[in-house]
Amino acid sequence: MKVNMGSLDKVIRIIIAIAFAMLYITKTVEGTAGIVLLTVGGVFLLTSLISFCPLYTILGLNTNSKK
């Protein structure tokens, strides 16, 4: 697994994951939409922690400035 995410990308994903979790916790978004948001937020958090996004590989993207 080759690192393909830069630090700004990781920070943005973590912020989005926290926002999704807060929307669910405060019951702003409930039901199926809430579960979908939590799942997407979890994926964002996981990919940020491991610095690898499988979708970036498929699309040929790389936000990591260190090559």
mmCIF file of the N, C-alpha and C atoms, coordinates in Angstrom:
data_MODEL
# 
_entry.id   MODEL 
# 
loop_
_atom_site.group_PDB 
_atom_site.id 
_atom_site.type_symbol 
_atom_site.label_atom_id 
_atom_site.label_alt_id 
_atom_site.label_comp_id 
_atom_site.label_asym_id 
_atom_site.label_entity_id 
_atom_site.label_seq_id 
_atom_site.pdbx_PDB_ins_code 
_atom_site.Cartn_x 
_atom_site.Cartn_y 
_atom_site.Cartn_z 
_atom_site.occupancy 
_atom_site.B_iso_or_equiv 
_atom_site.pdbx_formal_charge 
_atom_site.auth_seq_id 
_atom_site.auth_comp_id 
_atom_site.auth_asym_id 
_atom_site.auth_atom_id 
_atom_site.pdbx_PDB_model_num 
ATOM 1   N N  . MET A 1 1  ? 0.836   -1.164 0.000   1.00 0.00 ? 1  MET A N  1 
ATOM 2   C CA . MET A 1 1  ? 0.000   0.000  0.000   1.00 0.00 ? 1  MET A CA 1 
ATOM 3   C C  . MET A 1 1  ? 0.890   1.239  0.000   1.00 0.00 ? 1  MET A C  1 
ATOM 4   N N  . LYS A 1 2  ? 0.764   2.037  -1.037  1.00 0.00 ? 2  LYS A N  1 
ATOM 5   C CA . LYS A 1 2  ? 1.572   3.238  -1.180  1.00 0.00 ? 2  LYS A CA 1 
ATOM 6   C C  . LYS A 1 2  ? 0.786   4.459  -0.686  1.00 0.00 ? 2  LYS A C  1 
ATOM 7   N N  . VAL A 1 3  ? 1.410   5.296  0.104   1.00 0.00 ? 3  VAL A N  1 
ATOM 8   C CA . VAL A 1 3  ? 0.762   6.494  0.637   1.00 0.00 ? 3  VAL A CA 1 
ATOM 9   C C  . VAL A 1 3  ? 0.368   7.402  -0.524  1.00 0.00 ? 3  VAL A C  1 
ATOM 10  N N  . ASN A 1 4  ? -0.913  7.800  -0.571  1.00 0.00 ? 4  ASN A N  1 
ATOM 11  C CA . ASN A 1 4  ? -1.354  8.680  -1.658  1.00 0.00 ? 4  ASN A CA 1 
ATOM 12  C C  . ASN A 1 4  ? -2.196  9.856  -1.166  1.00 0.00 ? 4  ASN A C  1 
ATOM 13  N N  . MET A 1 5  ? -2.096  10.154 0.131   1.00 0.00 ? 5  MET A N  1 
ATOM 14  C CA . MET A 1 5  ? -2.853  11.270 0.696   1.00 0.00 ? 5  MET A CA 1 
ATOM 15  C C  . MET A 1 5  ? -1.914  12.248 1.389   1.00 0.00 ? 5  MET A C  1 
ATOM 16  N N  . GLY A 1 6  ? -2.097  13.531 1.092   1.00 0.00 ? 6  GLY A N  1 
ATOM 17  C CA . GLY A 1 6  ? -1.316  14.568 1.746   1.00 0.00 ? 6  GLY A CA 1 
ATOM 18  C C  . GLY A 1 6  ? -1.915  14.959 3.082   1.00 0.00 ? 6  GLY A C  1 
ATOM 19  N N  . SER A 1 7  ? -1.185  15.754 3.843   1.00 0.00 ? 7  SER A N  1 
ATOM 20  C CA . SER A 1 7  ? -1.651  16.120 5.185   1.00 0.00 ? 7  SER A CA 1 
ATOM 21  C C  . SER A 1 7  ? -2.895  16.997 5.163   1.00 0.00 ? 7  SER A C  1 
ATOM 22  N N  . LEU A 1 8  ? -3.007  17.911 4.221   1.00 0.00 ? 8  LEU A N  1 
ATOM 23  C CA . LEU A 1 8  ? -4.204  18.745 4.145   1.00 0.00 ? 8  LEU A CA 1 
ATOM 24  C C  . LEU A 1 8  ? -5.430  17.883 3.838   1.00 0.00 ? 8  LEU A C  1 
ATOM 25  N N  . ASP A 1 9  ? -5.275  16.940 2.954   1.00 0.00 ? 9  ASP A N  1 
ATOM 26  C CA . ASP A 1 9  ? -6.355  16.014 2.606   1.00 0.00 ? 9  ASP A CA 1 
ATOM 27  C C  . ASP A 1 9  ? -6.801  15.218 3.835   1.00 0.00 ? 9  ASP A C  1 
ATOM 28  N N  . LYS A 1 10 ? -5.831  14.763 4.619   1.00 0.00 ? 10 LYS A N  1 
ATOM 29  C CA . LYS A 1 10 ? -6.155  13.996 5.828   1.00 0.00 ? 10 LYS A CA 1 
ATOM 30  C C  . LYS A 1 10 ? -6.912  14.849 6.846   1.00 0.00 ? 10 LYS A C  1 
ATOM 31  N N  . VAL A 1 11 ? -6.465  16.086 7.048   1.00 0.00 ? 11 VAL A N  1 
ATOM 32  C CA . VAL A 1 11 ? -7.113  16.974 8.013   1.00 0.00 ? 11 VAL A CA 1 
ATOM 33  C C  . VAL A 1 11 ? -8.553  17.268 7.587   1.00 0.00 ? 11 VAL A C  1 
ATOM 34  N N  . ILE A 1 12 ? -8.751  17.529 6.306   1.00 0.00 ? 12 ILE A N  1 
ATOM 35  C CA . ILE A 1 12 ? -10.098 17.810 5.800   1.00 0.00 ? 12 ILE A CA 1 
ATOM 36  C C  . ILE A 1 12 ? -11.008 16.605 6.012   1.00 0.00 ? 12 ILE A C  1 
ATOM 37  N N  . ARG A 1 13 ? -10.508 15.412 5.744   1.00 0.00 ? 13 ARG A N  1 
ATOM 38  C CA . ARG A 1 13 ? -11.313 14.199 5.931   1.00 0.00 ? 13 ARG A CA 1 
ATOM 39  C C  . ARG A 1 13 ? -11.663 13.969 7.405   1.00 0.00 ? 13 ARG A C  1 
ATOM 40  N N  . ILE A 1 14 ? -10.732 14.245 8.292   1.00 0.00 ? 14 ILE A N  1 
ATOM 41  C CA . ILE A 1 14 ? -10.998 14.075 9.722   1.00 0.00 ? 14 ILE A CA 1 
ATOM 42  C C  . ILE A 1 14 ? -12.065 15.070 10.179  1.00 0.00 ? 14 ILE A C  1 
ATOM 43  N N  . ILE A 1 15 ? -11.977 16.312 9.715   1.00 0.00 ? 15 ILE A N  1 
ATOM 44  C CA . ILE A 1 15 ? -12.974 17.321 10.072  1.00 0.00 ? 15 ILE A CA 1 
ATOM 45  C C  . ILE A 1 15 ? -14.354 16.916 9.558   1.00 0.00 ? 15 ILE A C  1 
ATOM 46  N N  . ILE A 1 16 ? -14.414 16.417 8.334   1.00 0.00 ? 16 ILE A N  1 
ATOM 47  C CA . ILE A 1 16 ? -15.695 15.966 7.769   1.00 0.00 ? 16 ILE A CA 1 
ATOM 48  C C  . ILE A 1 16 ? -16.243 14.783 8.574   1.00 0.00 ? 16 ILE A C  1 
ATOM 49  N N  . ALA A 1 17 ? -15.384 13.854 8.958   1.00 0.00 ? 17 ALA A N  1 
ATOM 50  C CA . ALA A 1 17 ? -15.824 12.696 9.751   1.00 0.00 ? 17 ALA A CA 1 
ATOM 51  C C  . ALA A 1 17 ? -16.397 13.148 11.096  1.00 0.00 ? 17 ALA A C  1 
ATOM 52  N N  . ILE A 1 18 ? -15.742 14.116 11.732  1.00 0.00 ? 18 ILE A N  1 
ATOM 53  C CA . ILE A 1 18 ? -16.243 14.637 13.008  1.00 0.00 ? 18 ILE A CA 1 
ATOM 54  C C  . ILE A 1 18 ? -17.582 15.339 12.806  1.00 0.00 ? 18 ILE A C  1 
ATOM 55  N N  . ALA A 1 19 ? -17.705 16.094 11.728  1.00 0.00 ? 19 ALA A N  1 
ATOM 56  C CA . ALA A 1 19 ? -18.965 16.792 11.442  1.00 0.00 ? 19 ALA A CA 1 
ATOM 57  C C  . ALA A 1 19 ? -20.098 15.785 11.223  1.00 0.00 ? 19 ALA A C  1 
ATOM 58  N N  . PHE A 1 20 ? -19.829 14.715 10.475  1.00 0.00 ? 20 PHE A N  1 
ATOM 59  C CA . PHE A 1 20 ? -20.845 13.684 10.252  1.00 0.00 ? 20 PHE A CA 1 
ATOM 60  C C  . PHE A 1 20 ? -21.261 13.034 11.564  1.00 0.00 ? 20 PHE A C  1 
ATOM 61  N N  . ALA A 1 21 ? -20.285 12.751 12.427  1.00 0.00 ? 21 ALA A N  1 
ATOM 62  C CA . ALA A 1 21 ? -20.596 12.141 13.719  1.00 0.00 ? 21 ALA A CA 1 
ATOM 63  C C  . ALA A 1 21 ? -21.440 13.091 14.573  1.00 0.00 ? 21 ALA A C  1 
ATOM 64  N N  . MET A 1 22 ? -21.114 14.370 14.555  1.00 0.00 ? 22 MET A N  1 
ATOM 65  C CA . MET A 1 22 ? -21.875 15.342 15.337  1.00 0.00 ? 22 MET A CA 1 
ATOM 66  C C  . MET A 1 22 ? -23.310 15.471 14.812  1.00 0.00 ? 22 MET A C  1 
ATOM 67  N N  . LEU A 1 23 ? -23.489 15.425 13.508  1.00 0.00 ? 23 LEU A N  1 
ATOM 68  C CA . LEU A 1 23 ? -24.839 15.474 12.944  1.00 0.00 ? 23 LEU A CA 1 
ATOM 69  C C  . LEU A 1 23 ? -25.674 14.292 13.424  1.00 0.00 ? 23 LEU A C  1 
ATOM 70  N N  . TYR A 1 24 ? -25.047 13.134 13.519  1.00 0.00 ? 24 TYR A N  1 
ATOM 71  C CA . TYR A 1 24 ? -25.760 11.945 13.972  1.00 0.00 ? 24 TYR A CA 1 
ATOM 72  C C  . TYR A 1 24 ? -26.017 11.996 15.483  1.00 0.00 ? 24 TYR A C  1 
ATOM 73  N N  . ILE A 1 25 ? -25.016 12.404 16.248  1.00 0.00 ? 25 ILE A N  1 
ATOM 74  C CA . ILE A 1 25 ? -25.144 12.450 17.710  1.00 0.00 ? 25 ILE A CA 1 
ATOM 75  C C  . ILE A 1 25 ? -26.217 13.459 18.135  1.00 0.00 ? 25 ILE A C  1 
ATOM 76  N N  . THR A 1 26 ? -26.280 14.600 17.468  1.00 0.00 ? 26 THR A N  1 
ATOM 77  C CA . THR A 1 26 ? -27.268 15.617 17.817  1.00 0.00 ? 26 THR A CA 1 
ATOM 78  C C  . THR A 1 26 ? -28.637 15.354 17.193  1.00 0.00 ? 26 THR A C  1 
ATOM 79  N N  . LYS A 1 27 ? -28.755 14.227 16.502  1.00 0.00 ? 27 LYS A N  1 
ATOM 80  C CA . LYS A 1 27 ? -30.005 13.793 15.867  1.00 0.00 ? 27 LYS A CA 1 
ATOM 81  C C  . LYS A 1 27 ? -30.498 14.765 14.802  1.00 0.00 ? 27 LYS A C  1 
ATOM 82  N N  . THR A 1 28 ? -29.564 15.495 14.206  1.00 0.00 ? 28 THR A N  1 
ATOM 83  C CA . THR A 1 28 ? -29.910 16.350 13.079  1.00 0.00 ? 28 THR A CA 1 
ATOM 84  C C  . THR A 1 28 ? -30.218 15.476 11.861  1.00 0.00 ? 28 THR A C  1 
ATOM 85  N N  . VAL A 1 29 ? -29.460 14.401 11.736  1.00 0.00 ? 29 VAL A N  1 
ATOM 86  C CA . VAL A 1 29 ? -29.678 13.423 10.666  1.00 0.00 ? 29 VAL A CA 1 
ATOM 87  C C  . VAL A 1 29 ? -29.915 12.077 11.348  1.00 0.00 ? 29 VAL A C  1 
ATOM 88  N N  . GLU A 1 30 ? -31.047 11.438 11.010  1.00 0.00 ? 30 GLU A N  1 
ATOM 89  C CA . GLU A 1 30 ? -31.407 10.171 11.642  1.00 0.00 ? 30 GLU A CA 1 
ATOM 90  C C  . GLU A 1 30 ? -31.712 9.123  10.579  1.00 0.00 ? 30 GLU A C  1 
ATOM 91  N N  . GLY A 1 31 ? -31.957 7.926  11.047  1.00 0.00 ? 31 GLY A N  1 
ATOM 92  C CA . GLY A 1 31 ? -32.387 6.847  10.166  1.00 0.00 ? 31 GLY A CA 1 
ATOM 93  C C  . GLY A 1 31 ? -31.304 6.393  9.213   1.00 0.00 ? 31 GLY A C  1 
ATOM 94  N N  . THR A 1 32 ? -31.738 6.024  8.012   1.00 0.00 ? 32 THR A N  1 
ATOM 95  C CA . THR A 1 32 ? -30.819 5.498  7.010   1.00 0.00 ? 32 THR A CA 1 
ATOM 96  C C  . THR A 1 32 ? -29.766 6.531  6.612   1.00 0.00 ? 32 THR A C  1 
ATOM 97  N N  . ALA A 1 33 ? -30.171 7.770  6.463   1.00 0.00 ? 33 ALA A N  1 
ATOM 98  C CA . ALA A 1 33 ? -29.218 8.821  6.100   1.00 0.00 ? 33 ALA A CA 1 
ATOM 99  C C  . ALA A 1 33 ? -28.139 8.978  7.180   1.00 0.00 ? 33 ALA A C  1 
ATOM 100 N N  . GLY A 1 34 ? -28.524 8.849  8.436   1.00 0.00 ? 34 GLY A N  1 
ATOM 101 C CA . GLY A 1 34 ? -27.559 8.940  9.528   1.00 0.00 ? 34 GLY A CA 1 
ATOM 102 C C  . GLY A 1 34 ? -26.563 7.802  9.508   1.00 0.00 ? 34 GLY A C  1 
ATOM 103 N N  . ILE A 1 35 ? -27.043 6.592  9.242   1.00 0.00 ? 35 ILE A N  1 
ATOM 104 C CA . ILE A 1 35 ? -26.155 5.433  9.165   1.00 0.00 ? 35 ILE A CA 1 
ATOM 105 C C  . ILE A 1 35 ? -25.197 5.579  7.989   1.00 0.00 ? 35 ILE A C  1 
ATOM 106 N N  . VAL A 1 36 ? -25.700 6.075  6.865   1.00 0.00 ? 36 VAL A N  1 
ATOM 107 C CA . VAL A 1 36 ? -24.838 6.294  5.696   1.00 0.00 ? 36 VAL A CA 1 
ATOM 108 C C  . VAL A 1 36 ? -23.764 7.326  6.020   1.00 0.00 ? 36 VAL A C  1 
ATOM 109 N N  . LEU A 1 37 ? -24.142 8.424  6.679   1.00 0.00 ? 37 LEU A N  1 
ATOM 110 C CA . LEU A 1 37 ? -23.163 9.449  7.057   1.00 0.00 ? 37 LEU A CA 1 
ATOM 111 C C  . LEU A 1 37 ? -22.112 8.893  8.013   1.00 0.00 ? 37 LEU A C  1 
ATOM 112 N N  . LEU A 1 38 ? -22.540 8.100  8.991   1.00 0.00 ? 38 LEU A N  1 
ATOM 113 C CA . LEU A 1 38 ? -21.580 7.493  9.916   1.00 0.00 ? 38 LEU A CA 1 
ATOM 114 C C  . LEU A 1 38 ? -20.622 6.563  9.188   1.00 0.00 ? 38 LEU A C  1 
ATOM 115 N N  . THR A 1 39 ? -21.128 5.811  8.241   1.00 0.00 ? 39 THR A N  1 
ATOM 116 C CA . THR A 1 39 ? -20.281 4.889  7.488   1.00 0.00 ? 39 THR A CA 1 
ATOM 117 C C  . THR A 1 39 ? -19.263 5.653  6.641   1.00 0.00 ? 39 THR A C  1 
ATOM 118 N N  . VAL A 1 40 ? -19.727 6.677  5.940   1.00 0.00 ? 40 VAL A N  1 
ATOM 119 C CA . VAL A 1 40 ? -18.818 7.488  5.124   1.00 0.00 ? 40 VAL A CA 1 
ATOM 120 C C  . VAL A 1 40 ? -17.790 8.186  6.017   1.00 0.00 ? 40 VAL A C  1 
ATOM 121 N N  . GLY A 1 41 ? -18.237 8.695  7.152   1.00 0.00 ? 41 GLY A N  1 
ATOM 122 C CA . GLY A 1 41 ? -17.314 9.326  8.093   1.00 0.00 ? 41 GLY A CA 1 
ATOM 123 C C  . GLY A 1 41 ? -16.281 8.347  8.620   1.00 0.00 ? 41 GLY A C  1 
ATOM 124 N N  . GLY A 1 42 ? -16.701 7.119  8.892   1.00 0.00 ? 42 GLY A N  1 
ATOM 125 C CA . GLY A 1 42 ? -15.765 6.085  9.342   1.00 0.00 ? 42 GLY A CA 1 
ATOM 126 C C  . GLY A 1 42 ? -14.728 5.760  8.279   1.00 0.00 ? 42 GLY A C  1 
ATOM 127 N N  . VAL A 1 43 ? -15.177 5.686  7.032   1.00 0.00 ? 43 VAL A N  1 
ATOM 128 C CA . VAL A 1 43 ? -14.242 5.432  5.928   1.00 0.00 ? 43 VAL A CA 1 
ATOM 129 C C  . VAL A 1 43 ? -13.260 6.599  5.798   1.00 0.00 ? 43 VAL A C  1 
ATOM 130 N N  . PHE A 1 44 ? -13.768 7.827  5.892   1.00 0.00 ? 44 PHE A N  1 
ATOM 131 C CA . PHE A 1 44 ? -12.889 8.999  5.830   1.00 0.00 ? 44 PHE A CA 1 
ATOM 132 C C  . PHE A 1 44 ? -11.847 8.956  6.955   1.00 0.00 ? 44 PHE A C  1 
ATOM 133 N N  . LEU A 1 45 ? -12.282 8.626  8.155   1.00 0.00 ? 45 LEU A N  1 
ATOM 134 C CA . LEU A 1 45 ? -11.366 8.565  9.290   1.00 0.00 ? 45 LEU A CA 1 
ATOM 135 C C  . LEU A 1 45 ? -10.321 7.469  9.101   1.00 0.00 ? 45 LEU A C  1 
ATOM 136 N N  . LEU A 1 46 ? -10.758 6.302  8.676   1.00 0.00 ? 46 LEU A N  1 
ATOM 137 C CA . LEU A 1 46 ? -9.828  5.181  8.460   1.00 0.00 ? 46 LEU A CA 1 
ATOM 138 C C  . LEU A 1 46 ? -8.806  5.513  7.378   1.00 0.00 ? 46 LEU A C  1 
ATOM 139 N N  . THR A 1 47 ? -9.266  6.047  6.257   1.00 0.00 ? 47 THR A N  1 
ATOM 140 C CA . THR A 1 47 ? -8.325  6.374  5.186   1.00 0.00 ? 47 THR A CA 1 
ATOM 141 C C  . THR A 1 47 ? -7.361  7.480  5.607   1.00 0.00 ? 47 THR A C  1 
ATOM 142 N N  . SER A 1 48 ? -7.812  8.380  6.453   1.00 0.00 ? 48 SER A N  1 
ATOM 143 C CA . SER A 1 48 ? -6.913  9.428  6.963   1.00 0.00 ? 48 SER A CA 1 
ATOM 144 C C  . SER A 1 48 ? -5.839  8.850  7.860   1.00 0.00 ? 48 SER A C  1 
ATOM 145 N N  . LEU A 1 49 ? -6.214  7.905  8.691   1.00 0.00 ? 49 LEU A N  1 
ATOM 146 C CA . LEU A 1 49 ? -5.246  7.312  9.613   1.00 0.00 ? 49 LEU A CA 1 
ATOM 147 C C  . LEU A 1 49 ? -4.197  6.471  8.904   1.00 0.00 ? 49 LEU A C  1 
ATOM 148 N N  . ILE A 1 50 ? -4.567  5.807  7.814   1.00 0.00 ? 50 ILE A N  1 
ATOM 149 C CA . ILE A 1 50 ? -3.594  4.973  7.105   1.00 0.00 ? 50 ILE A CA 1 
ATOM 150 C C  . ILE A 1 50 ? -2.973  5.690  5.904   1.00 0.00 ? 50 ILE A C  1 
ATOM 151 N N  . SER A 1 51 ? -3.411  6.924  5.619   1.00 0.00 ? 51 SER A N  1 
ATOM 152 C CA . SER A 1 51 ? -2.887  7.762  4.534   1.00 0.00 ? 51 SER A CA 1 
ATOM 153 C C  . SER A 1 51 ? -3.011  7.114  3.163   1.00 0.00 ? 51 SER A C  1 
ATOM 154 N N  . PHE A 1 52 ? -4.033  6.324  2.977   1.00 0.00 ? 52 PHE A N  1 
ATOM 155 C CA . PHE A 1 52 ? -4.237  5.642  1.701   1.00 0.00 ? 52 PHE A CA 1 
ATOM 156 C C  . PHE A 1 52 ? -5.718  5.635  1.350   1.00 0.00 ? 52 PHE A C  1 
ATOM 157 N N  . CYS A 1 53 ? -6.035  6.062  0.130   1.00 0.00 ? 53 CYS A N  1 
ATOM 158 C CA . CYS A 1 53 ? -7.408  6.048  -0.348  1.00 0.00 ? 53 CYS A CA 1 
ATOM 159 C C  . CYS A 1 53 ? -7.480  5.151  -1.587  1.00 0.00 ? 53 CYS A C  1 
ATOM 160 N N  . PRO A 1 54 ? -8.210  4.028  -1.510  1.00 0.00 ? 54 PRO A N  1 
ATOM 161 C CA . PRO A 1 54 ? -8.310  3.133  -2.663  1.00 0.00 ? 54 PRO A CA 1 
ATOM 162 C C  . PRO A 1 54 ? -8.930  3.812  -3.886  1.00 0.00 ? 54 PRO A C  1 
ATOM 163 N N  . LEU A 1 55 ? -9.861  4.726  -3.668  1.00 0.00 ? 55 LEU A N  1 
ATOM 164 C CA . LEU A 1 55 ? -10.491 5.430  -4.784  1.00 0.00 ? 55 LEU A CA 1 
ATOM 165 C C  . LEU A 1 55 ? -9.473  6.301  -5.522  1.00 0.00 ? 55 LEU A C  1 
ATOM 166 N N  . TYR A 1 56 ? -8.537  6.890  -4.801  1.00 0.00 ? 56 TYR A N  1 
ATOM 167 C CA . TYR A 1 56 ? -7.486  7.688  -5.440  1.00 0.00 ? 56 TYR A CA 1 
ATOM 168 C C  . TYR A 1 56 ? -6.647  6.813  -6.374  1.00 0.00 ? 56 TYR A C  1 
ATOM 169 N N  . THR A 1 57 ? -6.391  5.583  -5.972  1.00 0.00 ? 57 THR A N  1 
ATOM 170 C CA . THR A 1 57 ? -5.622  4.664  -6.808  1.00 0.00 ? 57 THR A CA 1 
ATOM 171 C C  . THR A 1 57 ? -6.363  4.376  -8.106  1.00 0.00 ? 57 THR A C  1 
ATOM 172 N N  . ILE A 1 58 ? -7.653  4.129  -7.999  1.00 0.00 ? 58 ILE A N  1 
ATOM 173 C CA . ILE A 1 58 ? -8.461  3.837  -9.181  1.00 0.00 ? 58 ILE A CA 1 
ATOM 174 C C  . ILE A 1 58 ? -8.502  5.042  -10.120 1.00 0.00 ? 58 ILE A C  1 
ATOM 175 N N  . LEU A 1 59 ? -8.638  6.242  -9.544  1.00 0.00 ? 59 LEU A N  1 
ATOM 176 C CA . LEU A 1 59 ? -8.737  7.461  -10.351 1.00 0.00 ? 59 LEU A CA 1 
ATOM 177 C C  . LEU A 1 59 ? -7.377  8.036  -10.751 1.00 0.00 ? 59 LEU A C  1 
ATOM 178 N N  . GLY A 1 60 ? -6.299  7.479  -10.216 1.00 0.00 ? 60 GLY A N  1 
ATOM 179 C CA . GLY A 1 60 ? -4.959  7.955  -10.538 1.00 0.00 ? 60 GLY A CA 1 
ATOM 180 C C  . GLY A 1 60 ? -4.588  9.258  -9.849  1.00 0.00 ? 60 GLY A C  1 
ATOM 181 N N  . LEU A 1 61 ? -5.201  9.534  -8.707  1.00 0.00 ? 61 LEU A N  1 
ATOM 182 C CA . LEU A 1 61 ? -4.923  10.762 -7.960  1.00 0.00 ? 61 LEU A CA 1 
ATOM 183 C C  . LEU A 1 61 ? -3.873  10.519 -6.891  1.00 0.00 ? 61 LEU A C  1 
ATOM 184 N N  . ASN A 1 62 ? -3.148  11.577 -6.535  1.00 0.00 ? 62 ASN A N  1 
ATOM 185 C CA . ASN A 1 62 ? -2.173  11.508 -5.452  1.00 0.00 ? 62 ASN A CA 1 
ATOM 186 C C  . ASN A 1 62 ? -2.029  12.909 -4.875  1.00 0.00 ? 62 ASN A C  1 
ATOM 187 N N  . THR A 1 63 ? -2.438  13.108 -3.626  1.00 0.00 ? 63 THR A N  1 
ATOM 188 C CA . THR A 1 63 ? -2.336  14.414 -2.987  1.00 0.00 ? 63 THR A CA 1 
ATOM 189 C C  . THR A 1 63 ? -1.107  14.510 -2.086  1.00 0.00 ? 63 THR A C  1 
ATOM 190 N N  . ASN A 1 64 ? -0.312  13.445 -2.051  1.00 0.00 ? 64 ASN A N  1 
ATOM 191 C CA . ASN A 1 64 ? 0.903   13.427 -1.244  1.00 0.00 ? 64 ASN A CA 1 
ATOM 192 C C  . ASN A 1 64 ? 2.001   14.147 -2.007  1.00 0.00 ? 64 ASN A C  1 
ATOM 193 N N  . SER A 1 65 ? 2.530   15.216 -1.437  1.00 0.00 ? 65 SER A N  1 
ATOM 194 C CA . SER A 1 65 ? 3.545   16.001 -2.127  1.00 0.00 ? 65 SER A CA 1 
ATOM 195 C C  . SER A 1 65 ? 4.921   15.322 -2.102  1.00 0.00 ? 65 SER A C  1 
ATOM 196 N N  . LYS A 1 66 ? 5.134   14.368 -1.202  1.00 0.00 ? 66 LYS A N  1 
ATOM 197 C CA . LYS A 1 66 ? 6.420   13.660 -1.113  1.00 0.00 ? 66 LYS A CA 1 
ATOM 198 C C  . LYS A 1 66 ? 6.376   12.454 -2.042  1.00 0.00 ? 66 LYS A C  1 
ATOM 199 N N  . LYS A 1 67 ? 7.234   12.466 -3.033  1.00 0.00 ? 67 LYS A N  1 
ATOM 200 C CA . LYS A 1 67 ? 7.242   11.346 -3.987  1.00 0.00 ? 67 LYS A CA 1 
ATOM 201 C C  . LYS A 1 67 ? 8.550   10.626 -3.966  1.00 0.00 ? 67 LYS A C  1 
# 
